[in-house]
Amino acid sequence: NYVQVYVMLPLDAVSVNNRFEKGDELREQLKRLVEAGVDGVMVDVWWGLVEGKGPRAYDWSAYKQLLQLVHETGLKLKAIMSFH
């Protein structure tokens, strides 16, 4: 039996300003996870950042950049919706 291994990304993968600022650093970390045989990563999606400019004004751009980077590495992704 095989159990998939997922690693939680840092809580600041997307900044408090809803920016994806650590792409180069995260790319290197993801490469090391792939080399270690990890199946995927998990990331908190902070709703307060996505809807930070007001009700129903959604800005997914930082998370889209993050998800694209994870996709490029071949890792799987689990998004944890965080509403607090």
PASEBA-1860 file (N, C-alpha, C; in nm, 3 decimals):
! residues 84
1> NYVQVYVM> 0.083/-0.119/0.000/0.000/0.000/0.000/0.087/0.125/0.000 ~ 0.045/0.222/-0.075/0.122/0.346/-0.089/0.042/0.462/-0.031 ~ 0.106/0.540/0.051/0.045/0.661/0.108/0.113/0.780/0.043 ~ 0.036/0.867/-0.019/0.093/0.985/-0.082/0.145/1.081/0.025 ~ 0.254/1.148/-0.007/0.316/1.243/0.086/0.298/1.384/0.031 ~ 0.238/1.470/0.112/0.219/1.611/0.079/0.289/1.695/0.185 ~ 0.349/1.804/0.141/0.418/1.896/0.230/0.345/2.029/0.228 ~ 0.323/2.086/0.346/0.255/2.215/0.357/0.351/2.327/0.317
9> LPLDAVSV> 0.307/2.413/0.226/0.389/2.528/0.188/0.390/2.631/0.301 ~ 0.489/2.717/0.303/0.493/2.822/0.407/0.367/2.908/0.403 ~ 0.326/2.954/0.518/0.204/3.035/0.527/0.216/3.166/0.451 ~ 0.338/3.211/0.428/0.357/3.336/0.356/0.392/3.314/0.209 ~ 0.352/3.202/0.153/0.378/3.176/0.010/0.318/3.287/-0.074 ~ 0.204/3.339/-0.032/0.144/3.461/-0.087/0.149/3.563/0.025 ~ 0.200/3.681/-0.003/0.223/3.782/0.101/0.091/3.840/0.154 ~ 0.100/3.912/0.263/-0.019/3.976/0.321/-0.074/4.085/0.230
17> NNRFEKGD> 0.004/4.124/0.129/-0.042/4.221/0.029/-0.097/4.152/-0.095 ~ -0.121/4.020/-0.083/-0.172/3.937/-0.193/-0.079/3.943/-0.314 ~ 0.049/3.923/-0.287/0.150/3.920/-0.392/0.228/3.789/-0.382 ~ 0.267/3.738/-0.497/0.353/3.620/-0.502/0.495/3.669/-0.523 ~ 0.567/3.687/-0.414/0.696/3.755/-0.417/0.816/3.661/-0.403 ~ 0.794/3.539/-0.362/0.905/3.448/-0.334/0.914/3.334/-0.435 ~ 0.885/3.365/-0.561/0.881/3.262/-0.664/1.012/3.188/-0.683 ~ 1.122/3.262/-0.690/1.252/3.197/-0.711/1.290/3.108/-0.594
25> ELREQLKR> 1.266/3.157/-0.474/1.296/3.079/-0.353/1.209/2.953/-0.348 ~ 1.082/2.969/-0.376/0.990/2.855/-0.371/1.021/2.754/-0.481 ~ 1.062/2.801/-0.597/1.097/2.710/-0.708/1.207/2.613/-0.665 ~ 1.308/2.665/-0.598/1.417/2.580/-0.549/1.369/2.481/-0.445 ~ 1.281/2.525/-0.356/1.228/2.436/-0.253/1.144/2.325/-0.316 ~ 1.065/2.360/-0.416/0.982/2.260/-0.483/1.068/2.158/-0.557 ~ 1.176/2.204/-0.618/1.268/2.110/-0.685/1.323/2.008/-0.586 ~ 1.358/2.056/-0.467/1.411/1.964/-0.365/1.304/1.865/-0.320
33> LVEAGVDG> 1.179/1.909/-0.313/1.072/1.818/-0.275/1.053/1.709/-0.381 ~ 1.060/1.748/-0.507/1.050/1.651/-0.616/1.162/1.549/-0.605 ~ 1.284/1.598/-0.582/1.400/1.508/-0.570/1.385/1.412/-0.452 ~ 1.313/1.456/-0.348/1.293/1.373/-0.229/1.178/1.273/-0.247 ~ 1.109/1.281/-0.361/1.001/1.186/-0.386/0.866/1.225/-0.329 ~ 0.850/1.351/-0.292/0.722/1.400/-0.241/0.620/1.401/-0.355 ~ 0.495/1.368/-0.324/0.390/1.363/-0.426/0.330/1.500/-0.457 ~ 0.319/1.584/-0.354/0.254/1.712/-0.377/0.271/1.805/-0.259
41> VMVDVWWG> 0.206/1.921/-0.273/0.210/2.023/-0.168/0.068/2.069/-0.137 ~ 0.055/2.127/-0.020/-0.071/2.188/0.023/-0.043/2.335/0.048 ~ -0.143/2.418/0.022/-0.127/2.562/0.045/-0.256/2.618/0.104 ~ -0.240/2.704/0.203/-0.354/2.778/0.255/-0.389/2.887/0.156 ~ -0.515/2.895/0.118/-0.565/3.004/0.034/-0.643/3.096/0.128 ~ -0.583/3.210/0.158/-0.640/3.303/0.254/-0.748/3.388/0.187 ~ -0.874/3.361/0.222/-0.986/3.429/0.159/-0.980/3.579/0.182 ~ -0.930/3.621/0.297/-0.918/3.763/0.325/-0.824/3.834/0.229
49> LVEGKGPR> -0.730/3.761/0.171/-0.642/3.819/0.069/-0.710/3.822/-0.067 ~ -0.776/3.712/-0.102/-0.842/3.702/-0.231/-0.953/3.807/-0.244 ~ -1.026/3.830/-0.136/-1.138/3.924/-0.138/-1.103/4.049/-0.056 ~ -0.975/4.084/-0.056/-0.926/4.190/0.031/-0.969/4.331/-0.005 ~ -1.009/4.355/-0.128/-1.048/4.490/-0.170/-1.195/4.519/-0.148 ~ -1.269/4.420/-0.102/-1.411/4.441/-0.075/-1.493/4.321/-0.117 ~ -1.619/4.318/-0.072/-1.706/4.206/-0.105/-1.718/4.184/-0.255 ~ -1.703/4.060/-0.294/-1.717/4.015/-0.434/-1.614/4.077/-0.528
57> AYDWSAYK> -1.507/4.130/-0.475/-1.397/4.180/-0.557/-1.280/4.084/-0.538 ~ -1.274/3.983/-0.624/-1.180/3.873/-0.607/-1.053/3.896/-0.690 ~ -0.940/3.874/-0.627/-0.811/3.884/-0.696/-0.734/3.755/-0.670 ~ -0.736/3.668/-0.769/-0.671/3.538/-0.760/-0.531/3.539/-0.819 ~ -0.483/3.651/-0.867/-0.360/3.655/-0.947/-0.239/3.596/-0.875 ~ -0.219/3.627/-0.748/-0.103/3.573/-0.676/-0.112/3.421/-0.663 ~ -0.232/3.371/-0.633/-0.248/3.226/-0.620/-0.234/3.157/-0.755 ~ -0.279/3.222/-0.862/-0.261/3.163/-0.996/-0.113/3.149/-1.029
65> QLLQLVHE> -0.032/3.248/-0.992/0.112/3.240/-1.015/0.173/3.126/-0.935 ~ 0.131/3.114/-0.811/0.179/3.006/-0.724/0.140/2.870/-0.781 ~ 0.014/2.856/-0.821/-0.033/2.729/-0.875/0.038/2.693/-1.006 ~ 0.068/2.791/-1.088/0.141/2.766/-1.212/0.280/2.712/-1.182 ~ 0.346/2.769/-1.083/0.479/2.723/-1.045/0.475/2.578/-0.997 ~ 0.377/2.546/-0.913/0.363/2.408/-0.864/0.336/2.314/-0.982 ~ 0.250/2.355/-1.072/0.218/2.274/-1.190/0.343/2.245/-1.272 ~ 0.427/2.346/-1.291/0.549/2.330/-1.371/0.644/2.226/-1.311
73> TGLKLKAI> 0.640/2.208/-1.180/0.728/2.110/-1.116/0.675/1.968/-1.129 ~ 0.547/1.954/-1.163/0.487/1.822/-1.172/0.430/1.772/-1.041 ~ 0.436/1.855/-0.937/0.378/1.816/-0.808/0.227/1.831/-0.811 ~ 0.159/1.754/-0.730/0.015/1.769/-0.710/-0.006/1.880/-0.609 ~ -0.129/1.935/-0.607/-0.158/2.045/-0.517/-0.292/2.024/-0.448 ~ -0.296/2.052/-0.320/-0.420/2.057/-0.245/-0.432/2.197/-0.188 ~ -0.541/2.265/-0.222/-0.566/2.399/-0.172/-0.657/2.391/-0.050 ~ -0.614/2.453/0.058/-0.691/2.456/0.181/-0.752/2.596/0.192
81> MSFH> -0.882/2.605/0.180/-0.949/2.734/0.187/-0.955/2.779/0.333 ~ -0.893/2.892/0.362/-0.884/2.944/0.499/-0.964/3.072/0.508 ~ -1.073/3.066/0.582/-1.166/3.178/0.592/-1.151/3.257/0.721 ~ -1.045/3.234/0.797/-1.027/3.306/0.923/-0.916/3.408/0.910
END
